[in-house]
Amino acid sequence: MLVDVRTPGEYHSGHVKGAQPAPLGTTASQLSGLDRNAPVVLICKTGHRSQAAAWELIGMGFTSVHHLKGGMDTWKREQRAVDKP
């Protein structure tokens, strides 16, 4: 599951296709009913908020938690590099 922990405004300005919005501060409560063994990838702007959310989920017993290192900033930069001819 892809989870975007940015603010609603950031999410609506552009997000990874298929990512579910769960802003930091609400992430744990929104994901509390999920299978704690299911893989979760957290996304934010720079990687800091997603890393904080990852630690929170690990503390709740989630076992397969990852975050997008460098966040959307890095992802967008890499996408532009791939799209260049």
Buried (B, 14 or more C-beta within 10 A) or exposed (E): BBBBBBBEEBBEEEBEEEBBBBBBEEBBEBBEEBEBEEEBBBBBBBBEBBBBBBEBBEEBEBEBBEBBEBBBEBBEEEEEEEEEE
